[in-house]
Every structure is written in structure tokens, then in C-alpha cells.
Amino acid sequence: MKNSMEVKFKAIAENQVFARNVVASFILPLNPSINELEDIKTAVNEAVTNVIVHAYPNNDGNISMKVTTFNNKVASAYFDR
């Protein structure tokens, strides 16, 4: 089954934890291992950090995060518009 979600939040460092936890919660139905969950949370953190540092160094924007699951796979995209 395919599922997807999109979340928009302020591009500030404090929201890195929020983004990691949202994605981790969203993919729980896939029954990931602890290691897989940690890897995904690390990837989310890096992506969000890149947007904050490179797109909005003055913390004046938003991040849109889209996550899709399909056939036990996860895809995510991060937008700075």
C-alpha cells in the first residue's frame, strides 16, 4: 500500500527533532528495525540541517517535507520554498 504525507514547518534548528520524530512515527507501520529507524532519523536530520544552513541562514523561511512509503520502501523530499 502506498501512503504519503507532507508537513511544513519553520526552518529553525529546534525543528530538527520534530522532523525526525514525524518521519519515524510515519514509517512505523513498515516495522523498521531500530538500526533502520536510526539511519532514517539521521538522514532526515542531515536533510533538514542542509536546508536550514544553506537556504535560510537567517532562519527566515519554511521547510516542506514530503515522505512516501510504498512496498516497504521510504522516499523523502525536502523543499525550501
N, C-alpha and C positions, 0 to 999 in steps of 0.2 A: 504494500500500500504506500502511496506517495502522500507526504504531508509537508507543509511548509508554513513558515511564519516570518513576519517582518516586524522589527522593532526599531524605533527611532529614539535616540537619547542624546543628551548634551555631551559634547566632546571634551570631557574633563577626566583626569586620571582616576577620580573617585568612582567613575562608572565602569572601570575595567572589571571589577569584581561582579558588578551587576551583569555585564555582558557574558562573562564566563559562566555564571550560575544560570542564566536564562538558557544558554545553549546546552549546558549539562542537563538541565531539567527536561528540555525539549527532546533530547535524544535518549532519555532513559527507557522508553518503550523498546528500543533496539537491544536492550540488555548488554551494554558495553562492559568490558572488564574494567577494573579500577585503573589499570595502565592505559587503556584506550581513552577512558574518561579524562585522565590527567593530560594525555597527549593533546586531546581536543581542546581542553581548557587552556593549555599553553599556546596552542595555535591561535585561539580566539584572542588571548591576551596580547600576543605579538601583533596581530592584525589591528586591533583597536589602538594599541600604542602607536603604530605607524601612522594611523590617521590623525591621532592627536598631535604627534610631534611634527609631522610633515605638512598636513593640510591646515591645521589650526593651532599654530604655536601660541596664539594669544587666547586660546580657549573660547573662541567666538563663533563656534559652529556646532552642527549636529552630525551624528553618525547614524546612518541607516544600515541595519544588519539584517540580512535575509539568510535563513537556514532552511534547507530542504533535505528530507530523508526519503529514500527510495531503495527498495531491495536491500535493506541492511547497510546502505551507504549514506554518508553525510556530505553535503556540499554547503559551503557558506560563502557569502559575498558581503563586502563592506563598502559603503559609499559615503563620500564626503560632500554630498550636495544637499 
